[in-house]
Amino acid sequence: MNKNIAILSGDGIGPEVTAQAVKVIEAVEEVYGHSFEKTEALIGAIAIDATGEPFPIETEEVCKSSDAILFGAIGHPKYDNDPNAKVRPEQGLLKMRKNLGLFANVRPVASFEALLSLSPLKEERIKGVDFVVFRELTGGIYFGQPRGRSEDGKSAFDSCTYTEAEIQRVAHLAFKSAQNRRKKLTLVDKANVLATSRLWRQVVTEMAPQYPDVELDFMFVDNAAMQIIQYPAHFDVVLTENMFGDIITDEASVISGSLGLLASASMGSGLGLYEPIHGSYPQATGKNIANPIGAILSAAMLLEYSFDLIEESNAIKAAVNQAVQEGFLTEDLNKENAKSTTEVGDKIAELIRANRSVLEA
């Protein structure tokens, strides 16, 4: 298979962890005989420094001419700590989602058997947890107009708007995912208070007969926030709007024991962007200590979702699981015998090659 991948390493630890994901993709190319053209482009603070824009037109063109995007992280303290900054790295992320039509964020949440003790939650609660959250990504209060502050600066306002079409397109993805999993979909909303949530509930309910094999239920977001901690194994596929999804996916990240383990995808009309959820983590930049597994599992999602390379994706996941079982991990998960970012990337790439050799023997 010949495909084009845009590499947007971004800021902070983004380049370090993305390099390990690329290393693993190259191992897949070698073992399975694929050829992926990789084109690097700027985004975030590094793009602002070079061009004045957080998502330059040149980067957008690279993305649009590619078959998938592998993304690292965005953000830098010099912008975070400057309330008067007119241009911010995060604006590039929002612009990219909007311009590329990336309307659905897909975030798997799973526990690793060997790491149950590292989660702040009780082991019996998180054992066997395996669910996925579909978050609408380009609508709602983050993008609503009008917004602003009063003339005297003593009040502020934001608008939350959703259309039927925006809800339908992400809901279809969630229903289809449920069909391939345990056939249960939970819509998380606040329909007892918000008009937009009532629209979500109406639209998703009307769609349900198209997926008769999927059980649909509903949960208010405040209750969902409790249930994700108390009974996370209850969930299979979760569907929700932008802000609620932003909050509950970060909450759910504690289940695994480390933000560094979690991957995500942003899907749209034919183009997918894949990224770890941990952010730019500037304190670790350049120290070769960041956990690359989230980025590596994002590469596995890229192969599965965008290229339909299921065996290759599973090979990456199996190698990651083996590394985790062996305790070959960065300091966030193994302080006594910590491995570096590059060592973990090398190990997982080696395991992909070795595991394939064993199967062929």
Secondary structure, DSSP 8 states (H G I E B T S, - for coil): -EEEEEEEEESTTHHHHHHHHHHHHHHHHHHHT-EEEEEE---THHHHHHHS-SS-HHHHHHHHTSSEEEEEE---HHHHT-TT-SS-HHHHHHHHHHHTT--EEEEEEE--GGGGGGSSS-HHHHTT-EEEEEEE-SSGGGT-SS-EE-TTSS-EE------HHHHHHHHHHHHHHHHTTTSEEEEEE-TTT-HHHHHHHHHHHHHGGG-TTSEEEEEEHHHHHHHHHH-GGG-SEEEE-HHHHHHHHHHHGGGTS-GGG-EEEEE-SS-EEEEESS---GGGTTSS-S--HHHHHHHHHHHHHTT--HHHHHHHHHHHHHHHHTT---TTT-STT---HHHHHHHHHHHHHHHHHHHH-
